[in-house]
Amino acid sequence: MITKLLLLDFDGTVANTGRANATSYIEALAEQGITITMEQYRQKYFGMRCPEFLNDIGITDPEQMKAIRRRKVEIY
């Protein structure tokens, strides 16, 4: 028998990336002069899509959003 499909629930099962994700955003935002704590991120922003999250903290410029997302990925 040949396996044609393999489903894997990675995040939260094999690995938990929540802390690394939050830490990366917090650091990228700090470089832009925006301070949020881990607790604030967990309580209010965890699970929120990036544009919504950044919009909620007052970042509306698409270029700044791209820069923050790019830097977050570099840090991650």
N, C-alpha and C positions, 0 to 999 in steps of 0.2 A: 504494500500500500504506500502510495506517495502522498506526503503531506502537501496540500496546496494552499493552506491558509493557517496562519497562526495568529491568534489574538492575544494580546498581552496588556494588562492594566498596569502600566509602568508607574506613574506618579501616584504615590500613596500606598503602593503595594510593594514594588521592587525597590523604589527609592522615594524619599520624600523631599521634593525640591522647594517646598514652600519657604523655608528659612533662607535658602540661597537666593531665591527670587526676590524676596523682601529686602534682604541685605543689599542686593545689587541695585534695586530701585532707590533705596535710602541713600546709598553712596553716590549714585548718579545725580540724584536730586541735590544732595549736599554740595556737589561741585557746581551746581547752578545757584547756590545760595538759598536753597529751600530745605528746611529742616522738618522732618517727620520722624517720630519714634517707631520702633518695632511694634510697640503696643498700639499706636495709632493705625499703623498699616494693617495689623491683624484685625483690629476691631472694625475698621471702616472700609478698607480697600482690598483686603484679601478676596480673590475670586472676581474682582471687578475687571472688566476689559480695560486695557491700557488707555485708550482715548478718554473713556469716561473717568477713570481714576485721575489722569493728568488734568482734565477739564475741571474736576471737582476741587483740585488744589489750586486752581487759578491759571493753569497753563493752557492757553488757547491758540497760540501761534503754531501752525503746522510744522514749521521748520524747527522750532524749539522742541516740539514733541519728538520729531525724528531724531534730533541730536540726543535727547535723553534716552530714547529707546535704543539707539545705536550704542551709547555709552554703557547702558545697563547690560546689553549683550556682551560687550567687551569685558566688563567686570565679572559677569556670571561665569 
